[in-house]
Amino acid sequence: MLRALALLLTALPMLATTARAAPPDGITPDPEISAWYRSLRDVRGLSCCDQSDCRPVPYRAMAGSIEVFIGRSTFGPSAPDAWMRVPTESMLPRENPTGTAVACYFGGRVACFVRPIEG
């Protein structure tokens, strides 16, 4: 019993460090862009996560709101594969060095959204 507990306590730090999701396939982490993703904070100051939860997305303006496409091919098999409304509190009015719209999706909701630089 004590040996099993000791093994579990030894393994927990390793599990905690490997539990973080990796960037999506086809995305080569760029240190500057990765830092930008990590800097995203919602209106409460909570992290929107990073490149593991945030992706470039198609978006559209619909009757006074913004919708983003949260696709399974982009966000994984548990994504809805549908257009989702971006809550007003999830819209971040800030610079965007990616050149495309970015949404952070987790917990079944769009946590953060940043428009591309439009000009």
Secondary structure, 3 states (H helix, E strand, C coil): CHHHHHHHHHHHHHHHHHCCCCCCCCCCCCHHHHHHHHHCECCCCCECCCCCCEEECCEEEECCEEEEEECHHHHCCCCCCEEEECCHHHECCCCCCCCCCEEEEECCEEEEEECCCCC
